[in-house]
Amino acid sequence: MIVCSVNHIAKSFGGNIIFEDLSFEVHEGSRIGLVGRNGCGKTTLLKLLANQEAVDGGVIHWKKGLKIGYLAQIPDYKDLTVKGVLKTAFEQLVETESKLQQLEIEMGQVLIPNQLQRLMDQYGKLQDEFILNGGYEMDAQMDRVSHGLNITELLDRSFSLLSGGEKTKVGLALSLLKKPELLLLDEPTNHLDLMAIEWLGTFLKEYTGTIILISHDRYFLDEVVTKVLDMEDGEIELYHTNFSGFVKEKEERLLREFQEYQEQQRKIKKMKEAIKRLREWANRANPPSAALHKRATNMQRALDRIEKLDRPKLDVKKMAIDFEANERSGKDVIKLDDVSKSFGSRTLFEKVNMLVQYKDRTAIVGENGTGKSTLLKMILRECEGDQGTIKVGSNVKIGYLSQHVFHSIGDERVIDVFRSEVPVNEGEARHILARFLFYGPAVFRKVNQMSGGERMRLRLAQLMYQDINLLILDEPTNHLDIDSCEVLEEALEQFNGTILAVSHDRYFLNKLFNKIYWLQDGTVYFFDGNYDWAKGKLNSVKVTQPAPPGKIAPKKVDIPPQAAVTSIKTLDIEQKLEELEAQIYSLKQKMETGFDLEMLQKQFAELEQMEIERDNLYKQLDDVV
């Protein structure tokens, strides 16, 4: 069944045409990803589908009585807590619950049998209705969504006192709880951490309604969507596949269209040459040949009737980024030893150890509030730790890309902000900014009027023309469209310096980073692999970076007789693991100080063998437990 039909719609703002003659259908149960470059009109289209804005031309038909959910401007629930806001998703059920409570009070006060029976009958009907509509599942549903989106700590707080990001998360939770038939989501992962993004992906895959979502998170799109609507140059194309399939199909379609265009151009060229020759021959004849003129005229008419194909755009304008470190840093770029940090009574992390070496691609991941950005600020000397030491190596020149880039900028223009960091004349500045898609008068726009993606592009332009050999990135892909993310990834792959990043973008993490520090419950776990590897290991192996060797006396515990054999096996495996971890730690320490290549090769082979043995012991431990 078709839930929404879009027929030849058009929309423009201030004389600028956003799109015209768009047509497509949305079928029941579809999970559609709406993709396209920043500024192509994705959010505008979503507002039109939500019936929050009117079309300038064409028409949109919705299924009769269709319930639409769209997270747009969040109303300010002044007198409600977050829990109260979430309860508004069950307005009718809450009303029924209040009536039931009122009837219970009345039944307790009534003494006349006939009146009591009437109230009991009324109570029974209302209770059946309450149960049928899932009244007793309200709290369970709110708990599920609150835990999934990591907003349980906000439930008792006043909604009006929340930050913008927190309000957006609560608004998303409210949209999910309402369970509309057509759910429209605009960048739902922007304010979520990794765990919440993964939960949301699972939730949407199980969602029974129809979903249209805008996202630049390629991993998330692959997980959730089964169709892709691609918006480009005011046109829209539907692909019946996930995001990875769409990328492949679009490339194949563009190549096919280009071949068809070239074939038609060859045909047109031959026809034009034939017409020209026929007319020349007709004019040379004595007397001039009317038959040849007629053939030329007929061929010209046939040429005019041909529907000309547009040349496909194979090379879309993208940012031109090219990071290069002019001077290399020392071997150890950043070193953290037993670093701890607290805010009041709340401990963020304790005894964090980290080593980032020259040309490493290292990422810090974890849930929101675990202290990832705080760690970056401590490395940048913007924040002091409570304990431990942080050392930045010799000849390290840092370039920092914040997720809140230029938020404190006033009325300064793009070109002035760029030149405040890069000392070049105006002509050279305009030439550089054009490489980052700031053309003509765009360089004189005020920075505080720009979108998050435009600000990110401006900061990248500054960084590219600074002398740096260490890039510290805090959520670099947050505001960039997919094309810009790909350009940034290519530039970072070619960068001949060191990169340390905080990111929730799983595609970005898997593609670029081979060392992961995972912050969880105040502890940092180190994984020598990409994000998927780290996630798989985190659940089974909690400590992959061993503590310095040293015997720890086991705690004395009372073991029930039936568990005695299992516990002895467990203790035996744990003792072997402890000894093996100490040996691995000792060997790594030797390898860090060694210079003999042959010896290092032997030590590396020995280390690999030890790590295989350690993994086997962990498997044995899981089997015993």
Disulfide bonds with the S-S distance in Angstrom:
none
